[in-house]
């Protein structure tokens, strides 16, 4: 049991020192500025009014309750949570 505790603590210490070292990496020498392809041209006044009228007529839009929540955790996050749980249990 003591060996497992030592192993878990060692992994926690080594994992904690690797993260700051990775964050100190040099940035790339040149960064190219690109225009986002997702941006389109702005709507004209007639198009905006047409969209507003369609929005008012839509029945589904009045019943909209929001989207679903998705929680994504990286592998490192899962490992850290597992180590903390093991430390609490041991």
ZIPERA-V800292 format. One record per run of one state. SS is the DSSP state (2 for helix, 1 for strand, 0 for the rest). FROM is the first residue (numbers start at 1). TO is the last residue. Records with the same first field share a line. If there is no record, write none. Layout:
BEGIN
SS: FROM-TO ; FROM-TO
END
This chain:
BEGIN
0: 1-1 ; 24-44 ; 58-58 ; 63-74 ; 90-90
2: 2-23 ; 45-57 ; 59-62 ; 75-89
END
